[in-house]
Amino acid sequence: MQAASRESYKVAAERLDAYVRGAEPSAVASTADELLSVADLLRREPRLRRALSDPARSGADRAGLLTGILGGKVGAGALDLLTALVSGRWSAPSELLDGTERLGVEALLSAADKAGDLGEVEDELFRFGQVVAGQSALSNALSDPIAPVAQRAELARELLAGKARPVTVRLVEVALGGFGGRSFVGALTRLVELAADRRDRQVAYVTVAAPLSDEEERRLGARLSEMYGREVSVKQTVDPEVLGGVSVRVGSDLYDGTVLRRLNETRNALAKR
């Protein structure tokens, strides 16, 4: 987002935090679903998107237009948050859409946090991503841009039935819709990171040839926390092809101490002789 859009989103996000403090988790989850439904509406209706972000109109005018369309169709909490969004200045209609979708996601994460489930939601999203990545047929089915999102969402719900919390399932549906213009896998990864960030944690993606023990994972997490000055959520992927050692990615930082990397370096060095 550009600066004006970021400032408008910040105002709405602060209003969301105030709303969450006084609401039950179920109410917050319901409001989140309404926000995401409005994001879907904006995605389908480019003219409405443009009208609600038109800089030639005053914030009050845009808020009035929104209320006229949604009044009585969404709850008071969602309408208040949406009014805060459209009253601000947006650099482009697409950024209003992104802001609405992001606010809905943050509301879902807040609902899980209030219910004490946010850590589990974070892990469930990551594990589902691992399952999908490990099965090419499933990955293709869920990532197929030609298949309707509703059809792919139904498949995801069947896979997650009884295995994940409702907030996790809803977030997977958001990822299938291409959250923030990302691919399905990219959207899932971003949602994991947003969940961790709401818990004031950094995500470390760790790749190993064999699973780390609980104690090894704890020590690694503690060391990374010292390095980054923040609690670290370790997400472990087992890939026998790395042969041994550990690869760790935190944000844009990559620490690759795998046997595979050393073999590749040796092979490249020999090729240059």
C-alpha positions in Angstrom: 0.0 0.0 0.0 1.0 3.6 -0.6 1.3 6.0 2.3 -2.2 7.4 2.1 -3.7 4.0 2.0 -1.5 2.7 4.9 -2.7 5.6 7.1 -6.4 4.9 6.2 -5.9 1.3 7.0 -4.2 2.1 10.3 -7.2 4.1 11.5 -9.5 1.2 10.7 -7.2 -1.3 12.4 -7.1 0.8 15.5 -10.9 0.9 15.5 -10.9 -2.9 15.1 -8.7 -3.3 18.2 -11.0 -1.1 20.2 -14.0 -3.2 19.0 -12.4 -6.5 19.8 -11.6 -5.5 23.4 -15.3 -5.2 24.2 -16.7 -8.1 22.1 -17.0 -11.9 22.5 -14.9 -14.1 20.2 -18.0 -15.4 18.4 -19.2 -11.8 17.7 -15.7 -10.8 16.4 -15.7 -13.9 14.1 -19.1 -13.0 12.8 -17.9 -9.4 12.1 -14.9 -10.8 10.3 -17.0 -12.9 8.1 -19.1 -9.9 7.1 -15.9 -7.9 6.3 -14.7 -10.7 4.1 -18.0 -10.9 2.4 -17.8 -7.2 1.6 -14.3 -7.7 0.3 -15.7 -10.3 -2.1 -18.4 -7.8 -3.2 -15.7 -5.2 -3.9 -13.8 -7.8 -5.9 -16.8 -8.5 -8.1 -17.9 -4.9 -8.4 -15.1 -2.6 -9.7 -17.5 0.3 -10.2 -18.4 0.2 -6.5 -14.8 -0.1 -5.6 -14.0 3.0 -7.5 -16.9 4.9 -6.1 -16.0 4.1 -2.5 -12.4 5.2 -3.0 -13.1 8.2 -5.3 -10.9 11.1 -4.0 -13.3 13.6 -5.6 -15.9 12.6 -3.1 -15.7 13.5 0.6 -15.2 10.9 3.2 -18.7 11.6 4.6 -20.1 11.1 1.1 -18.4 7.8 0.6 -19.5 6.6 4.1 -23.1 7.6 3.2 -22.9 5.6 0.0 -21.7 2.6 1.9 -24.4 2.9 4.5 -27.0 3.1 1.9 -25.8 -0.1 0.3 -25.1 -2.1 3.4 -27.4 -0.7 6.0 -29.4 -3.5 7.6 -27.3 -6.2 5.7 -24.3 -6.3 8.0 -24.0 -5.9 11.8 -23.2 -2.6 13.5 -19.6 -3.6 14.2 -18.8 -4.4 10.6 -20.6 -1.3 9.3 -18.6 0.9 11.7 -15.3 -0.6 10.6 -16.2 -0.4 6.9 -17.2 3.2 7.4 -13.8 3.9 8.9 -12.2 2.3 5.9 -14.1 4.2 3.2 -13.9 7.5 5.0 -10.1 7.5 4.5 -8.0 8.3 1.5 -7.0 5.4 -0.8 -4.3 5.6 -3.4 -6.2 3.2 -5.7 -9.5 1.2 -5.6 -7.5 -2.0 -5.4 -5.9 -0.8 -2.2 -9.4 -0.3 -0.6 -10.1 -3.9 -1.6 -6.8 -5.1 -0.1 -7.5 -3.1 3.1 -11.0 -4.5 3.5 -9.8 -8.1 3.1 -6.8 -7.6 5.4 -9.1 -6.1 8.1 -11.4 -9.2 7.8 -8.4 -11.4 8.2 -7.1 -9.5 11.2 -10.6 -9.7 12.8 -10.5 -13.5 12.3 -7.1 -13.7 14.0 -8.4 -11.5 16.8 -11.3 -13.8 17.3 -9.0 -16.8 17.6 -6.7 -14.8 20.0 -9.6 -13.9 22.3 -10.7 -17.5 22.3 -7.1 -18.7 23.2 -6.8 -20.6 19.9 -4.4 -18.4 17.9 -1.4 -20.6 18.3 -3.3 -23.6 17.2 -4.7 -21.8 14.2 -1.2 -20.8 13.2 -0.1 -24.4 13.4 -3.1 -25.7 11.6 -2.5 -23.3 8.7 1.1 -24.3 8.4 0.4 -28.1 8.6 -2.3 -27.8 6.0 0.2 -26.1 3.7 2.6 -28.9 4.3 0.0 -31.5 3.4 -0.9 -29.7 0.2 2.8 -29.2 -0.7 3.4 -32.9 -0.2 0.7 -34.1 -2.7 1.0 -32.7 -6.2 -2.5 -33.7 -7.3 -4.0 -32.0 -4.2 -1.9 -28.9 -4.7 -2.9 -28.7 -8.4 -6.6 -29.1 -7.5 -6.5 -26.4 -4.8 -4.4 -24.0 -6.8 -6.2 -24.4 -10.2 -7.1 -20.8 -11.2 -9.7 -22.1 -13.6 -11.7 -24.0 -11.0 -14.3 -21.8 -9.1 -13.1 -20.8 -5.6 -16.4 -22.2 -4.2 -15.5 -25.6 -5.6 -12.0 -25.6 -4.3 -13.2 -24.3 -0.9 -15.6 -27.2 -0.6 -12.7 -29.6 -1.2 -10.7 -27.8 1.5 -13.6 -28.0 4.0 -13.9 -31.7 3.4 -10.2 -32.2 4.0 -10.3 -30.1 7.2 -13.6 -31.4 8.6 -13.0 -32.3 12.3 -9.3 -31.6 12.0 -9.2 -27.8 12.2 -10.9 -24.9 14.0 -13.6 -22.9 12.1 -11.3 -19.8 12.0 -8.6 -22.0 10.3 -11.1 -23.2 7.7 -12.3 -19.7 7.0 -8.7 -18.5 6.5 -8.0 -21.3 4.1 -11.0 -20.2 2.1 -9.5 -16.6 2.1 -6.2 -18.1 0.8 -8.0 -20.0 -1.9 -9.4 -16.6 -3.1 -5.8 -15.3 -3.5 -5.4 -13.2 -0.4 -3.6 -10.0 -1.4 -3.2 -11.1 -5.0 -1.0 -14.1 -3.9 -1.0 -17.7 -5.0 -2.7 -20.2 -2.7 0.6 -21.3 -1.2 1.9 -17.8 -0.9 -1.4 -16.7 0.8 -1.2 -19.5 3.3 2.3 -18.6 4.2 1.3 -14.9 4.6 -1.6 -15.9 6.9 0.8 -18.0 9.1 3.0 -15.0 9.4 0.2 -12.7 10.3 -1.0 -15.1 13.0 2.5 -15.2 14.4 2.8 -11.5 14.3 -0.4 -11.0 16.2 1.3 -13.2 18.9 4.3 -10.9 18.6 6.4 -13.7 17.1 8.7 -14.1 14.1 8.3 -17.2 12.0 11.4 -19.4 11.3 11.0 -21.9 8.5 13.3 -24.8 9.3 14.2 -27.6 6.8 15.8 -30.8 8.1 16.4 -34.3 6.7 14.9 -35.9 9.8 12.5 -34.4 12.4 14.1 -32.4 15.3 13.4 -33.6 18.8 11.3 -31.3 21.0 14.4 -30.3 22.9 16.4 -29.6 19.7 13.5 -27.4 18.4 13.3 -25.6 21.7 17.0 -24.8 21.7 16.9 -23.7 18.1 13.9 -21.4 18.8 15.7 -20.0 21.9 18.8 -19.2 19.9 16.9 -17.5 17.1 14.9 -15.5 19.7 18.2 -14.2 21.0 19.4 -13.3 17.5 16.2 -11.4 16.6 15.2 -10.0 19.9 11.7 -11.5 19.6 10.0 -14.8 20.3 10.3 -17.1 17.3 7.8 -19.7 16.1 9.6 -22.6 14.5 7.9 -24.2 11.5 9.6 -27.5 10.6 9.7 -29.2 7.2 11.3 -32.6 6.8 13.0 -33.1 3.4 15.3 -36.1 3.1 16.9 -34.6 0.0 18.8 -32.1 2.1 20.7 -35.2 3.5 21.6 -33.6 6.8 22.2 -30.3 8.7 19.6 -27.5 9.0 18.3 -24.7 6.7 16.6 -21.8 8.5 14.8 -18.9 6.8 13.6 -16.0 8.9 12.1 -13.2 6.7 14.7 -12.5 4.0 17.5 -14.1 6.0 18.6 -17.6 5.0 21.0 -19.8 7.0 21.7 -22.9 5.0 23.9 -25.4 6.8 22.6 -28.5 5.0 24.8 -31.3 3.6 23.1 -30.7 0.2 24.3 -27.1 0.1 27.9 -28.2 0.9 27.8 -30.9 -1.8 26.5 -28.4 -4.3 29.2 -25.9 -3.4 31.9 -28.6 -3.7 30.5 -29.7 -7.1 30.5 -26.2 -8.4 34.1 -25.6 -7.2 35.3 -28.7 -8.9 33.4 -27.7 -12.2 35.4 -24.5 -12.3 38.8 -26.2 -12.2 
